[in-house]
Every structure is written in C-alpha cells, then in structure tokens.
Amino acid sequence: MKSEKNDFLKVLSKEPVSRIPLYCTGYPEQQFINNYVNLYNLKLNNENLVLDRKDYDIIKQMGFDAISMWDYRKGKGGYILSNQLRVDGWGRVYKENWYMWEGVFKDEQTVANWKHLKLPSKNKIIALKAFLHKNKNKINLIFSLPGLFEKTWQSMGFKYFAKCLKLNLNLIEEIVNFFAQYLKELIHLLQHAGAIIFLIADDCGYKKREFIPKKIWRKIFFSKYQEIIKMIHEKNQKIIIHSDGYISDMMEIFIDLGFDAVQSLEPNAGVDIFSLFKRFQNEICFIGNLDISLLSFGTPQQVEKYVTKLIKKSRETMSPLIISPTQQINSKVNPKNIKTMIETTKKYQLNI
C-alpha cells in the first residue's frame, strides 16, 4: 500500500485539499449495512474488496474515503476463570460478553509470565498483505491499535488501578511497558504487511472530565507514546489518537506527542470543537464531531446544518478537518442521516 497523497493523507499532513474527506469509524453493524444497502440499492459482492467476510466496497460506494480496521489488534488468547467468567488476552475479566471492570494484572509476576496476549496469526497477516497490495488505491485503511491507558487500567480493574496510582506506581509502569512492547511488535508486523495509517484507540474521558488528571497521564504514558509515534513517523506514516469522552484539556498533550490527528471529539461529552478550532487551528487535524445521537435521532436537515457549520468554521480558522461520526455506526443510526452527512460534505469544493 503506497503512500499516495490523496485528500485524506493530505489533510493528515495539514496540506491544502480541494474537498473535505470522510472517515468511517469502523465497519458498521450489520443491521445498519442491510438497511443502507436496501434503501439505496448498493451493489454487493465485489470480491476484490472483501476481507474477513466484510465487504469494504460498500463503504466505498457510500462515499467514505477511509475506514478503521479493528480486526488486527491481537490474535486469539485467554482462558476460562470459572463456569461464568473468562479472561481475555488483555487480562480483562468477562461474564459472557460483558467486561466486569475487573482484571487479573495484580502483581509483577503475573505480567512477567503472561502468555495469553498473542499477535495476529501468520495466515491472517498474509491475507492482509495480499488484500492491501490488491486494493492500495481504492480506500484508505486505518489500523486500530490498543491504547496504553485503556488496556493498563482494564487489565488491572479500575479500582485497583486507582489504588496503585498512589501505592504501587511501579506495577502500573511495568504493565505500561508490557503493552508498549506488544504495541511496537504489532505495528512492525502491520507495517510489514503494508499498513501506513494507524489509530490509537485510547478512551481518556468521561462526560465533562478526564478519567485521570492530565498531569498524571502525562507522567505515566507520555514517553512510551513518544517511542511509538516515532516508530511510525520514521517511515513517513501517520497516526491518529481516538478517544471518546471529554478530551479538550488533553489536546496539548496530543499535540506535544506529535499525533497527526484526533478523532471522535464527542459534543455530547462536552467537547466544543469550535473553541478547539480557534485555539489550535492547524496544529492538529480534527476528525469526527458528528454525534451518534444526532445521526440516530436527528433529522437530515439538522445533520446538513451541522456539517455545513463544521466545514465553514474549520475554513475560517484554517483547521484541518475530516468529517466522521464520533463512534461506530450502529443499527440505530438512520441511513438517511449518513447519506446526508456524506453528500453535504462532498458538495463543498474548497479553494486551494
């Protein structure tokens, strides 16, 4: 997959473009796909753009320029804890399909001996490499990576993580190092397969506030993220940070780290993207801000009005912008609103 400078890559590089690109936040839920295909009579089964039983040609036909690939964060791994509980490869405790906000990383020995987190299989990477080579100019594929903050606290359980912030910071740092090493190995594997755009999925915020103070976040995670971002930028590749929740006060950290873009920018969590446009202008690319609630329950007229406002305000401040939903497109999202979001964006031709 070559790094041709299409509009999506140009915006990530803060270069002028003739139009605003569109990003799909992961493969939509199947019920939404069915609804959209039936409503707009899309063509199916373009075999060249099918991977892991997902038809990416549908995403291209919809009008998106890029999509996140979630299927390459890890290989199979984990074990059964009891007849009701299981532990996944990240060390998180689940009951059926629900994460219990609990983890098994309670001491250094568990971390040192952990064998359940495995890279994607060789066959999976071979298939990916062939897919990328065959479809390198058809749609931008962004590879979603595990976030250091999120995986660290989840592997410990949030209560134990919070306790260790005061009583056992060494354990937290050991776990961060463990996941950072895995992340580097995963990136190397994906780069070898042909990936050139990456996204760190690391939710840092609740509604209206961060999970932990940004000073503590910077102290624990900053240096490891520096190493990871350097590994990607050394190959002239791009990396995006995704975070749900309120992240306005984290923007300076993301910019200091050198992330090319920030994605989600969730208005319902308190993120005011228009203030961020004014404050940071072209220091980072902004992706998202179309709230899932608006796309689910709003009207096409409301969607058109909001997209138009986003584009106009971004141009006034010269802020690089990519339009996208804040999260995955689920079965509740109105297909008419997604089509309106895409068509409203595409009709704007920008002067460069």
Number of C-alpha atoms within 10 A of each C-alpha: 19 11 16 11 12 14 19 23 20 15 24 25 18 19 14 15 18 11 20 21 24 24 24 26 24 20 20 19 14 13 13 17 20 14 16 20 17 11 11 12 9 14 11 12 12 11 12 12 20 14 12 9 8 15 18 23 20 21 21 17 13 18 20 19 21 23 23 20 18 17 15 20 18 19 16 12 15 19 13 12 13 9 8 9 16 18 22 20 18 23 26 23 26 19 14 11 8 9 17 14 15 20 25 17 25 17 15 14 10 13 18 12 8 16 11 16 17 17 18 17 12 11 9 13 18 11 13 19 18 14 18 20 14 13 14 17 13 14 20 24 23 23 24 24 25 21 23 25 21 16 21 25 22 24 25 26 22 17 13 18 23 16 11 16 16 8 11 14 14 13 20 23 14 16 25 21 16 16 21 20 13 18 21 16 13 20 21 15 17 21 18 12 19 20 25 24 22 23 24 22 22 17 21 22 19 16 16 14 17 18 17 14 12 16 10 11 16 15 9 18 17 16 12 17 20 14 13 17 22 17 15 19 15 9 10 11 20 23 25 27 21 25 23 21 23 25 29 19 15 17 16 15 15 20 16 11 19 19 25 23 25 23 26 26 29 25 20 18 17 16 22 16 20 15 12 18 24 15 12 16 19 18 20 25 23 27 27 25 24 24 20 22 14 18 25 18 13 15 15 19 11 16 22 19 13 17 21 16 13 21 21 13 18 22 16 11 16 17 24 26 27 26 24 30 25 26 22 16 24 17 16 14 23 22 22 18 21 22 18 19 26 21 15 17 22 15 10 14 11 12 9 8
